[in-house]
Amino acid sequence: MSATDTAVAGRLSVVDRFLPVWIGAAMVAGLLLGRGVPGLGDALAAVEIDGISLPIALGLLIMMYPVLAKVRYDRLDSVTGDRRLLIGSLVLNWVIGPALMFTLAWLLLPDLPEYRTGLIIVGLARCIAMVIIWNDLACGDREAAAVLVALNSIFQVIMFAVLGWFYLSVLPGWLGLEQTTIDTSPWQIAKSVLIFLGIPLLAGFVTRRLGERAKGREWYESTFLPRLGPWALYGLLFTIVILFALQGEQITSQPWDVVRIAVPLLIYFAVMWGGGFVLGAVMGLGYARTTTLAFTAAGNNFELAIAVAIATYGASSGQALAGVIGPLIEVPVLVALVYVSLALRNRFTDLRQPSLDQPKESVRDV
């Protein structure tokens, strides 16, 4: 391990250092709760926000708020001026991502139309939530992540229903394949974006403005953020426990179905992340923005995918199960890719030489 690696590792909190262990424990705890406590799943799902269980919604908001409070909003103009980053992200997210998931779903699930449709919906829902956590853990560019997530949100409102119609009805018709439909509206998508991105984004922006105005940037960065930061991971672990508790019975009672759904998802996450990382490196974006490009390309908005699947096909449908399996596969895979990303960072220079892309003090401050 290099001196740089040792210094970075030394600044990791206990939660960060053993993150895979905590996530594994959270998954097991959720499964045990879901199987061992009668009626827990029904109780957790009884109260919903936009089709998502209230405990999951709260966990997501708690998870996202601390990271968005760390964003240097006065530096966003340095990201919006980076056309290579913005164009690369749009192509990966809205051209390659949906097409790749469509292809994998039809190749690997030709005999399972419900799961296939569910996966296509997952591929259309670009990430606006958990990607912020993965990006932060991998020391990506927080400002770039905020801009790309906002860009994805805008395109999601505009393009989700259109692309759903194209990939589920028009393209299969052209190819002589089975056609299906999707019933969603721009307002339903906009609600999901406003709830799961708008609320924590506004809270993070206001927190930084008020905190810096009251006690200055040095206090905000060195005192307040280290206290707030761990709550992002607490929110992540809480969300994982609830997700597995809600779906524990389905997961354990249909293991072969879970495997069938997991295979295309594993390929999808690996290809999208790898493609984004290679593209960023080829374009010379530097480590921080290359990492951000890769994770924003690989992540998906499972909140929206699950909500659309439930609203259109029902909570017990195969489409909904495929949507739920999405984050259950995404979490461990992208956690692993965080470590892959960190292992590759010495091939770049922007973590060893401070730049506008990634301020020195934010290499690891939680």
C-alpha positions, -999 to +999 in steps of 0.1 A: +000+000+000+014+034-010+018+063+014-012+080-002-033+049+002-023+047+039-031+083+045-065+080+029-073+047+047-063+063+080-089+090+076-118+065+070-143+061+097-150+026+111-182+025+090-163+033+059-135+008+065-158-021+070-186-010+047-190-044+029-194-060+063-221-036+074-239-039+041-238-077+043-251-075+079-278-051+068-290-075+041-290-105+064-308-085+091-334-074+066-340-110+054-343-123+089-367-095+099-388-101+068-390-138+074-391-139+112-416-111+120-451-119+108-468-090+091-437-067+091-437-064+053-474-053+053-468-028+081-438-013+064-456-010+031-488+004+046-477+040+044-463+051+011-449+082-006-454+082-043-456+044-043-425+039-022-427+027+014-424+056+039-395+040+058-376+036+025-384+071+015-371+084+048-340+063+046-332+077+011-337+113+022-315+108+052-289+091+030-288+119+004-290+150+025-255+149+041-238+144+008-257+172-009-248+194+021-211+189+012-215+201-024-197+233-031-225+250-050-203+280-059-182+256-081-210+242-102-201+265-131-168+247-135-189+215-142-216+230-165-188+243-187-174+208-192-191+198-224-172+165-227-185+154-193-221+165-199-223+150-234-207+118-223-231+114-194-262+121-217-250+095-242-243+068-216-275+074-196-300+080-223-287+062-254-265+033-243-280+024-209-316+018-220-305+000-252-281-022-233-308-032-207-333-039-235-308-062-253-298-081-221-334-085-210-344-100-244-313-122-247-314-136-212-351-136-203-369-144-236-392-168-218-401-145-188-420-115-202-429-100-168-393-100-155-381-088-189-404-058-188-394-050-153-357-049-162-364-027-192-382-002-169-352-003-145-329+005-175-350+035-183-349+050-148-316+068-145-301+072-111-308+103-090-302+089-054-278+063-044-252+073-070-244+103-048-233+079-021-212+057-044-196+087-059-187+102-025-173+069-012-151+066-043-139+102-039-156+114-071-164+150-079-193+161-057-202+191-078-201+171-110-224+145-094-249+171-084-250+186-119-253+152-137-280+140-112-299+172-119-295+167-157-307+131-154-337+144-134-347+168-161-343+142-189-362+117-167-393+139-166-392+145-203-380+112-217-391+083-194-426+078-208-414+083-244-386+058-241-409+034-222-433+035-252-404+030-276-386+001-259-417-018-248-440-012-278-424+003-309-389-014-310-403-049-303-428-044-330-401-034-355-381-065-345-411-089-345-410-094-308-437-094-281-451-059-274-463-045-240-473-012-226-463+012-198-488+034-180-471+064-164-472+102-168-447+130-167-463+142-134-457+108-117-421+110-127-417+146-117-431+138-083-405+111-078-378+135-088-391+163-066-394+140-035-362+120-038-339+147-053-356+181-048-360+178-010-325+168+000-310+191-027-328+221-013-320+211+023-283+207+014-281+240-004-298+259+024-277+242+051-245+252+034-256+288+028-269+293+064-239+274+079-213+294+061-231+327+066-234+320+104-199+306+112-178+307+081-167+281+056-138+268+077-162+258+106-187+244+081-161+222+063-140+211+093-165+209+122-201+206+109-196+183+079-176+156+098-205+154+123-232+152+096-213+130+071-218+096+088-256+099+086-254+093+049-241+058+055-266+052+084-294+061+060-280+037+034-278+008+058-313+016+072-327+016+036-310-017+028-325-033+059-360-021+050-357-032+013-347-067+023-373-069+050-400-059+026-389-085-001-374-112+021-402-137+015-401-133-023-364-134-024-361-166-003-391-183-019-381-177-055-343-181-055-340-193-091-361-163-103-338-140-084-308-156-101-324-152-135-330-115-129-296-110-113-276-122-143-285-094-168-283-068-139-247-079-131-237-076-167-254-043-170-238-027-140-203-039-150-206-028-186-221+006-178-195+014-151-166+000-171-177+019-202-181+052-182-147+048-166-130+040-199-147+069-216-138+094-189-102+082-189-100+085-227-115+120-226-089+130-200-115+140-174-092+131-144-100+107-117-127+126-099-149+133-129-142+099-145-154+082-114-185+104-113-192+097-150-189+059-143-212+058-113-239+080-127-239+058-158-241+025-138-267+035-112-305+034-116-335+052-101-350+021-085-375+043-065-391+054-098-388+019-114-405+002-085-432+029-083-440+026-120-440-012-120-464-013-090-487+014-104-489-003-138-487-040-131-494-044-094-473-049-062-472-087-066-463-087-103-431-100-118-424-065-131-424-052-095-402-081-083-376-073-111-377-037-100-370-047-063-342-071-073-325-042-091-312-023-060-306-056-041-280-065-069-269-029-074-259-022-038-232-050-034-220-046-070-215-009-069-199-011-034-174-035-050-169-010-078-162+017-053-131-003-042-122-010-078-123+027-085-102+036-055-077+009-066-074+026-100-070+062-086-032+062-086-033+061-124-046+096-122-032+128-106-061+148-094-063+131-060-027+138-053-026+173-067-055+196-056-076+210-084-110+227-089-124+192-097-119+179-062-107+201-033-079+186-012-099+185+020-127+165+005-107+134-005-121+118+026-139+138+053-164+114+067 
